[in-house]
Amino acid sequence: MRIAKTFLQRLLILALGLLSVWLIVFVLFDFADQRLPWLLALSLTYAIAAIGLRFARANALDHTN
């Protein structure tokens, strides 16, 4: 039972990661690319993704106790 629970948790994390990548690449970058030069759009997309990851990691570390 423990193995199944761990597998489902990892599968959920994988699904959330894939959803995040899809949103960043196909929604956020596409939106920014239509309004900005591609280098600026890529930089802005990277910055937003990095900030989101930083907040996600900080929240994950806070809830370990």
VEXMARDO-672357 format. One record per residue: x, y, z of N, C-alpha, C in turn; chain; residue in one letter. Coordinates in steps of 0.2 Angstrom, whole numbers. Example, Ala and Ser with C-alpha at 12.3 -4.5 7.8 and 13.67 -1.06 7.14 Angstrom:
2
+-------+-------+-------+-------+-------+-------+-------+-------+-------+--------+---------+
!    nu !    nv !    nw !   cau !   cav !   caw !    cu !    cv !    cw ! cadena ! residuo !
+-------+-------+-------+-------+-------+-------+-------+-------+-------+--------+---------+
!    66 !   -28 !    39 !    62 !   -22 !    39 !    66 !   -16 !    39 !      A !       a !
!    64 !   -11 !    35 !    68 !    -5 !    36 !    64 !     0 !    39 !      A !       s !
+-------+-------+-------+-------+-------+-------+-------+-------+-------+--------+---------+
END
This chain:
65
+-------+-------+-------+-------+-------+-------+-------+-------+-------+--------+---------+
!    nu !    nv !    nw !   cau !   cav !   caw !    cu !    cv !    cw ! cadena ! residuo !
+-------+-------+-------+-------+-------+-------+-------+-------+-------+--------+---------+
!     4 !    -6 !     0 !     0 !     0 !     0 !     4 !     6 !     0 !      A !       m !
!    10 !     6 !     4 !    14 !    12 !     4 !    17 !    13 !    -3 !      A !       r !
!    19 !     8 !    -6 !    22 !     9 !   -13 !    17 !    12 !   -18 !      A !       i !
!    11 !    10 !   -17 !     5 !    13 !   -22 !     4 !    21 !   -20 !      A !       a !
!     4 !    22 !   -14 !     4 !    29 !   -12 !     9 !    34 !   -14 !      A !       k !
!    15 !    31 !   -13 !    21 !    35 !   -16 !    21 !    36 !   -23 !      A !       t !
!    19 !    30 !   -27 !    18 !    31 !   -34 !    13 !    36 !   -36 !      A !       f !
!     8 !    36 !   -33 !     2 !    41 !   -35 !     5 !    48 !   -33 !      A !       l !
!     8 !    49 !   -28 !    11 !    56 !   -26 !    16 !    58 !   -32 !      A !       q !
!    20 !    53 !   -34 !    25 !    55 !   -39 !    22 !    56 !   -46 !      A !       r !
!    16 !    52 !   -47 !    13 !    53 !   -53 !     9 !    60 !   -53 !      A !       l !
!     6 !    62 !   -47 !     3 !    69 !   -47 !     8 !    74 !   -48 !      A !       l !
!    14 !    74 !   -45 !    19 !    79 !   -45 !    21 !    79 !   -53 !      A !       i !
!    22 !    74 !   -56 !    24 !    74 !   -63 !    19 !    77 !   -67 !      A !       l !
!    12 !    76 !   -66 !     7 !    79 !   -70 !     7 !    86 !   -69 !      A !       a !
!     8 !    88 !   -62 !     8 !    96 !   -61 !    14 !    99 !   -64 !      A !       l !
!    20 !    96 !   -65 !    25 !    98 !   -68 !    24 !    99 !   -75 !      A !       g !
!    21 !    94 !   -78 !    20 !    94 !   -86 !    15 !   100 !   -87 !      A !       l !
!    10 !   101 !   -83 !     5 !   106 !   -84 !     8 !   113 !   -83 !      A !       l !
!    13 !   113 !   -78 !    16 !   120 !   -78 !    21 !   121 !   -84 !      A !       s !
!    24 !   116 !   -86 !    28 !   117 !   -92 !    24 !   119 !   -98 !      A !       v !
!    18 !   116 !   -99 !    14 !   117 !  -104 !    11 !   125 !  -104 !      A !       w !
!     9 !   127 !   -98 !     7 !   134 !   -97 !    12 !   139 !   -99 !      A !       l !
!    18 !   137 !   -96 !    24 !   142 !   -98 !    25 !   142 !  -105 !      A !       i !
!    26 !   137 !  -108 !    28 !   137 !  -115 !    23 !   139 !  -120 !      A !       v !
!    17 !   136 !  -119 !    12 !   137 !  -124 !     7 !   143 !  -123 !      A !       f !
!     6 !   145 !  -117 !     2 !   150 !  -115 !     6 !   157 !  -113 !      A !       v !
!    10 !   157 !  -108 !    14 !   163 !  -106 !    18 !   165 !  -112 !      A !       l !
!    22 !   161 !  -114 !    27 !   163 !  -119 !    24 !   165 !  -126 !      A !       f !
!    19 !   162 !  -128 !    15 !   164 !  -134 !    12 !   170 !  -133 !      A !       d !
!     9 !   172 !  -127 !     6 !   178 !  -126 !    11 !   184 !  -126 !      A !       f !
!    17 !   182 !  -122 !    22 !   187 !  -122 !    26 !   188 !  -129 !      A !       a !
!    26 !   183 !  -133 !    29 !   183 !  -139 !    25 !   188 !  -144 !      A !       d !
!    19 !   188 !  -144 !    15 !   192 !  -148 !    16 !   199 !  -147 !      A !       q !
!    18 !   201 !  -141 !    18 !   208 !  -139 !    25 !   211 !  -138 !      A !       r !
!    30 !   206 !  -137 !    37 !   209 !  -136 !    41 !   205 !  -141 !      A !       l !
!    47 !   208 !  -142 !    53 !   205 !  -146 !    54 !   198 !  -143 !      A !       p !
!    56 !   193 !  -147 !    57 !   186 !  -144 !    62 !   185 !  -139 !      A !       w !
!    67 !   189 !  -139 !    72 !   188 !  -133 !    69 !   191 !  -127 !      A !       l !
!    66 !   197 !  -127 !    63 !   199 !  -121 !    57 !   195 !  -119 !      A !       l !
!    53 !   192 !  -123 !    48 !   187 !  -121 !    51 !   181 !  -118 !      A !       a !
!    56 !   179 !  -121 !    59 !   173 !  -118 !    62 !   174 !  -111 !      A !       l !
!    65 !   180 !  -110 !    68 !   182 !  -104 !    62 !   183 !   -98 !      A !       s !
!    57 !   186 !  -100 !    51 !   187 !   -96 !    48 !   181 !   -94 !      A !       l !
!    47 !   176 !   -99 !    45 !   170 !   -97 !    49 !   166 !   -92 !      A !       t !
!    56 !   166 !   -93 !    60 !   163 !   -89 !    60 !   166 !   -82 !      A !       y !
!    60 !   172 !   -81 !    60 !   175 !   -75 !    53 !   174 !   -71 !      A !       a !
!    47 !   174 !   -74 !    41 !   172 !   -71 !    41 !   165 !   -69 !      A !       i !
!    44 !   160 !   -73 !    44 !   153 !   -71 !    49 !   152 !   -65 !      A !       a !
!    55 !   156 !   -65 !    60 !   155 !   -60 !    57 !   158 !   -53 !      A !       a !
!    53 !   163 !   -53 !    50 !   166 !   -47 !    45 !   161 !   -45 !      A !       i !
!    41 !   158 !   -49 !    36 !   153 !   -47 !    39 !   147 !   -44 !      A !       g !
!    44 !   145 !   -47 !    48 !   139 !   -44 !    51 !   141 !   -37 !      A !       l !
!    53 !   147 !   -36 !    56 !   149 !   -30 !    51 !   149 !   -25 !      A !       r !
!    45 !   152 !   -26 !    40 !   152 !   -21 !    37 !   145 !   -20 !      A !       f !
!    37 !   140 !   -25 !    35 !   134 !   -23 !    40 !   130 !   -19 !      A !       a !
!    46 !   131 !   -20 !    51 !   127 !   -16 !    51 !   130 !    -9 !      A !       r !
!    50 !   137 !    -8 !    50 !   140 !    -1 !    44 !   137 !     2 !      A !       a !
!    38 !   137 !    -1 !    32 !   134 !     2 !    33 !   126 !     4 !      A !       n !
!    36 !   123 !     0 !    37 !   116 !     1 !    42 !   115 !     7 !      A !       a !
!    47 !   119 !     8 !    52 !   119 !    14 !    48 !   121 !    20 !      A !       l !
!    44 !   125 !    20 !    40 !   128 !    26 !    35 !   122 !    29 !      A !       d !
!    33 !   118 !    25 !    28 !   113 !    27 !    31 !   106 !    28 !      A !       h !
!    37 !   106 !    29 !    41 !    99 !    31 !    40 !    98 !    38 !      A !       t !
!    39 !   103 !    42 !    39 !   101 !    49 !    32 !    99 !    52 !      A !       n !
+-------+-------+-------+-------+-------+-------+-------+-------+-------+--------+---------+
END
